[in-house]
C-alpha cells in the first residue's frame, strides 16, 4: 500500500513555523533533496 503525503498540510505547517525544507532536513538528519523529493511526490524514504 502506497502512502501519500498531504503536502498541503506540510507546506502550511512549514509556513506557520517559518521553516524551510533545508531546516526540516537538518532536524530529520536527511538530505534536503530527500525532503524535496518527498514534498514533490517523487520519492518517499523508508
Biopython code that builds the backbone (N, CA, C, O; Angstrom):
import numpy as np
from Bio.PDB.StructureBuilder import StructureBuilder

atoms = [
    (1, "UNK", "N", (0.842, -1.186, 0.000)),
    (1, "UNK", "CA", (0.000, 0.000, 0.000)),
    (1, "UNK", "C", (0.885, 1.247, 0.000)),
    (1, "UNK", "O", (1.724, 1.422, 0.884)),
    (2, "UNK", "N", (0.696, 2.084, -0.971)),
    (2, "UNK", "CA", (1.460, 3.324, -1.061)),
    (2, "UNK", "C", (0.846, 4.381, -0.160)),
    (2, "UNK", "O", (-0.369, 4.570, -0.120)),
    (3, "UNK", "N", (1.726, 5.064, 0.564)),
    (3, "UNK", "CA", (1.272, 6.180, 1.390)),
    (3, "UNK", "C", (1.430, 7.464, 0.595)),
    (3, "UNK", "O", (2.348, 7.608, -0.213)),
    (4, "UNK", "N", (0.545, 8.362, 0.833)),
    (4, "UNK", "CA", (0.642, 9.681, 0.207)),
    (4, "UNK", "C", (0.748, 10.731, 1.283)),
    (4, "UNK", "O", (0.018, 10.710, 2.274)),
    (5, "UNK", "N", (1.659, 11.639, 1.075)),
    (5, "UNK", "CA", (1.787, 12.765, 1.985)),
    (5, "UNK", "C", (0.758, 13.819, 1.623)),
    (5, "UNK", "O", (0.484, 14.060, 0.447)),
    (6, "UNK", "N", (0.198, 14.437, 2.633)),
    (6, "UNK", "CA", (-0.671, 15.584, 2.387)),
    (6, "UNK", "C", (0.240, 16.803, 2.377)),
    (6, "UNK", "O", (0.406, 17.485, 3.389)),
    (7, "UNK", "N", (0.826, 17.063, 1.213)),
    (7, "UNK", "CA", (1.830, 18.130, 1.127)),
    (7, "UNK", "C", (1.248, 19.500, 1.440)),
    (7, "UNK", "O", (1.965, 20.388, 1.902)),
    (8, "UNK", "N", (-0.035, 19.678, 1.196)),
    (8, "UNK", "CA", (-0.665, 20.956, 1.532)),
    (8, "UNK", "C", (-0.553, 21.251, 3.019)),
    (8, "UNK", "O", (-0.261, 22.377, 3.422)),
    (9, "UNK", "N", (-0.790, 20.220, 3.836)),
    (9, "UNK", "CA", (-0.691, 20.390, 5.280)),
    (9, "UNK", "C", (0.763, 20.610, 5.705)),
    (9, "UNK", "O", (1.047, 21.381, 6.622)),
    (10, "UNK", "N", (1.665, 19.923, 5.025)),
    (10, "UNK", "CA", (3.080, 20.079, 5.356)),
    (10, "UNK", "C", (3.549, 21.489, 5.026)),
    (10, "UNK", "O", (4.224, 22.124, 5.837)),
    (11, "UNK", "N", (3.198, 21.981, 3.848)),
    (11, "UNK", "CA", (3.582, 23.349, 3.471)),
    (11, "UNK", "C", (2.957, 24.372, 4.412)),
    (11, "UNK", "O", (3.594, 25.370, 4.751)),
    (12, "UNK", "N", (1.716, 24.135, 4.837)),
    (12, "UNK", "CA", (1.058, 25.046, 5.774)),
    (12, "UNK", "C", (1.798, 25.056, 7.114)),
    (12, "UNK", "O", (2.042, 26.120, 7.684)),
    (13, "UNK", "N", (2.155, 23.869, 7.615)),
    (13, "UNK", "CA", (2.891, 23.781, 8.878)),
    (13, "UNK", "C", (4.256, 24.447, 8.754)),
    (13, "UNK", "O", (4.713, 25.118, 9.679)),
    (14, "UNK", "N", (4.904, 24.258, 7.608)),
    (14, "UNK", "CA", (6.199, 24.909, 7.383)),
    (14, "UNK", "C", (6.051, 26.423, 7.441)),
    (14, "UNK", "O", (6.868, 27.109, 8.056)),
    (15, "UNK", "N", (5.022, 26.936, 6.806)),
    (15, "UNK", "CA", (4.809, 28.386, 6.787)),
    (15, "UNK", "C", (4.493, 28.906, 8.188)),
    (15, "UNK", "O", (4.997, 29.953, 8.593)),
    (16, "UNK", "N", (3.658, 28.174, 8.925)),
    (16, "UNK", "CA", (3.288, 28.604, 10.278)),
    (16, "UNK", "C", (4.505, 28.644, 11.199)),
    (16, "UNK", "O", (4.608, 29.518, 12.060)),
    (17, "UNK", "N", (5.421, 27.702, 11.016)),
    (17, "UNK", "CA", (6.598, 27.639, 11.872)),
    (17, "UNK", "C", (7.793, 28.386, 11.290)),
    (17, "UNK", "O", (8.837, 28.502, 11.932)),
    (18, "UNK", "N", (7.629, 28.893, 10.061)),
    (18, "UNK", "CA", (8.706, 29.634, 9.419)),
    (18, "UNK", "C", (9.903, 28.756, 9.078)),
    (18, "UNK", "O", (11.047, 29.207, 9.131)),
    (19, "UNK", "N", (9.634, 27.495, 8.725)),
    (19, "UNK", "CA", (10.718, 26.550, 8.429)),
    (19, "UNK", "C", (10.838, 26.324, 6.930)),
    (19, "UNK", "O", (9.867, 26.435, 6.182)),
    (20, "UNK", "N", (12.037, 26.009, 6.520)),
    (20, "UNK", "CA", (12.300, 25.659, 5.133)),
    (20, "UNK", "C", (12.541, 24.157, 5.035)),
    (20, "UNK", "O", (12.727, 23.480, 6.046)),
    (21, "UNK", "N", (12.537, 23.651, 3.821)),
    (21, "UNK", "CA", (12.829, 22.235, 3.602)),
    (21, "UNK", "C", (14.241, 21.902, 4.092)),
    (21, "UNK", "O", (14.482, 20.803, 4.591)),
    (22, "UNK", "N", (15.152, 22.828, 3.953)),
    (22, "UNK", "CA", (16.522, 22.615, 4.412)),
    (22, "UNK", "C", (16.568, 22.457, 5.927)),
    (22, "UNK", "O", (17.285, 21.599, 6.441)),
    (23, "UNK", "N", (15.816, 23.270, 6.636)),
    (23, "UNK", "CA", (15.780, 23.168, 8.099)),
    (23, "UNK", "C", (15.142, 21.850, 8.542)),
    (23, "UNK", "O", (15.597, 21.231, 9.504)),
    (24, "UNK", "N", (14.108, 21.429, 7.853)),
    (24, "UNK", "CA", (13.468, 20.149, 8.169)),
    (24, "UNK", "C", (14.449, 19.011, 7.926)),
    (24, "UNK", "O", (14.532, 18.075, 8.721)),
    (25, "UNK", "N", (15.183, 19.093, 6.837)),
    (25, "UNK", "CA", (16.169, 18.062, 6.519)),
    (25, "UNK", "C", (17.232, 17.972, 7.613)),
    (25, "UNK", "O", (17.601, 16.877, 8.036)),
    (26, "UNK", "N", (17.717, 19.114, 8.064)),
    (26, "UNK", "CA", (18.738, 19.117, 9.115)),
    (26, "UNK", "C", (18.205, 18.505, 10.398)),
    (26, "UNK", "O", (18.894, 17.710, 11.038)),
    (27, "UNK", "N", (16.984, 18.865, 10.782)),
    (27, "UNK", "CA", (16.396, 18.327, 12.010)),
    (27, "UNK", "C", (16.094, 16.838, 11.884)),
    (27, "UNK", "O", (16.171, 16.101, 12.867)),
    (28, "UNK", "N", (15.755, 16.397, 10.687)),
    (28, "UNK", "CA", (15.442, 14.995, 10.462)),
    (28, "UNK", "C", (16.654, 14.159, 10.094)),
    (28, "UNK", "O", (16.535, 12.951, 9.890)),
    (29, "UNK", "N", (17.814, 14.787, 10.006)),
    (29, "UNK", "CA", (19.064, 14.126, 9.646)),
    (29, "UNK", "C", (18.958, 13.387, 8.310)),
    (29, "UNK", "O", (19.419, 12.256, 8.158)),
    (30, "UNK", "N", (18.328, 14.075, 7.344)),
    (30, "UNK", "CA", (18.233, 13.564, 5.970)),
    (30, "UNK", "C", (18.681, 14.680, 5.035)),
    (30, "UNK", "O", (18.838, 15.826, 5.455)),
    (31, "UNK", "N", (18.885, 14.341, 3.776)),
    (31, "UNK", "CA", (19.315, 15.364, 2.828)),
    (31, "UNK", "C", (18.146, 16.271, 2.452)),
    (31, "UNK", "O", (16.979, 15.889, 2.541)),
    (32, "UNK", "N", (18.497, 17.471, 2.032)),
    (32, "UNK", "CA", (17.472, 18.411, 1.572)),
    (32, "UNK", "C", (16.791, 17.850, 0.341)),
    (32, "UNK", "O", (15.594, 18.055, 0.141)),
    (33, "UNK", "N", (17.544, 17.145, -0.484)),
    (33, "UNK", "CA", (16.977, 16.554, -1.699)),
    (33, "UNK", "C", (15.933, 15.508, -1.347)),
    (33, "UNK", "O", (14.927, 15.392, -2.047)),
    (34, "UNK", "N", (16.144, 14.743, -0.282)),
    (34, "UNK", "CA", (15.176, 13.733, 0.144)),
    (34, "UNK", "C", (13.866, 14.389, 0.571)),
    (34, "UNK", "O", (12.783, 13.907, 0.238)),
    (35, "UNK", "N", (13.972, 15.485, 1.305)),
    (35, "UNK", "CA", (12.776, 16.219, 1.729)),
    (35, "UNK", "C", (12.068, 16.797, 0.507)),
    (35, "UNK", "O", (10.846, 16.704, 0.389)),
    (36, "UNK", "N", (12.832, 17.390, -0.394)),
    (36, "UNK", "CA", (12.262, 17.964, -1.605)),
    (36, "UNK", "C", (11.547, 16.904, -2.434)),
    (36, "UNK", "O", (10.437, 17.132, -2.914)),
    (37, "UNK", "N", (12.182, 15.744, -2.602)),
    (37, "UNK", "CA", (11.564, 14.661, -3.365)),
    (37, "UNK", "C", (10.254, 14.219, -2.734)),
    (37, "UNK", "O", (9.266, 14.000, -3.435)),
    (38, "UNK", "N", (10.242, 14.087, -1.419)),
    (38, "UNK", "CA", (9.025, 13.668, -0.726)),
    (38, "UNK", "C", (7.918, 14.707, -0.900)),
    (38, "UNK", "O", (6.767, 14.355, -1.161)),
    (39, "UNK", "N", (8.264, 15.979, -0.755)),
    (39, "UNK", "CA", (7.265, 17.043, -0.887)),
    (39, "UNK", "C", (6.724, 17.164, -2.315)),
    (39, "UNK", "O", (5.580, 17.567, -2.527)),
    (40, "UNK", "N", (7.553, 16.814, -3.273)),
    (40, "UNK", "CA", (7.133, 16.883, -4.673)),
    (40, "UNK", "C", (6.486, 15.593, -5.153)),
    (40, "UNK", "O", (6.053, 15.501, -6.302)),
    (41, "UNK", "N", (6.420, 14.598, -4.277)),
    (41, "UNK", "CA", (5.794, 13.334, -4.638)),
    (41, "UNK", "C", (6.650, 12.448, -5.504)),
    (41, "UNK", "O", (6.149, 11.485, -6.084)),
    (42, "UNK", "N", (7.936, 12.749, -5.609)),
    (42, "UNK", "CA", (8.815, 11.956, -6.445)),
    (42, "UNK", "C", (9.235, 10.649, -5.794)),
    (42, "UNK", "O", (9.249, 9.604, -6.445)),
    (43, "UNK", "N", (9.572, 10.704, -4.531)),
    (43, "UNK", "CA", (10.035, 9.516, -3.814)),
    (43, "UNK", "C", (9.735, 9.672, -2.339)),
    (43, "UNK", "O", (9.651, 10.780, -1.810)),
    (44, "UNK", "N", (9.577, 8.535, -1.692)),
    (44, "UNK", "CA", (9.422, 8.523, -0.238)),
    (44, "UNK", "C", (10.490, 7.605, 0.313)),
    (44, "UNK", "O", (10.712, 6.516, -0.217)),
    (45, "UNK", "N", (11.144, 8.030, 1.356)),
    (45, "UNK", "CA", (12.128, 7.178, 2.014)),
    (45, "UNK", "C", (11.444, 6.117, 2.849)),
    (45, "UNK", "O", (10.217, 6.036, 2.918)),
    (46, "UNK", "N", (12.262, 5.318, 3.471)),
    (46, "UNK", "CA", (11.720, 4.259, 4.334)),
    (46, "UNK", "C", (11.424, 4.786, 5.709)),
    (46, "UNK", "O", (10.962, 4.038, 6.571)),
]
sb = StructureBuilder()
sb.init_structure("model")
sb.init_model(0)
sb.init_chain("A")
sb.init_seg("    ")
for serial, (resi, resn, name, xyz) in enumerate(atoms, 1):
    if name == "N":
        sb.init_residue(resn, " ", resi, " ")
    sb.init_atom(name, np.array(xyz, "f"), 0.0, 1.0, " ", f" {name:<3s}", serial, name[0])
structure = sb.get_structure()
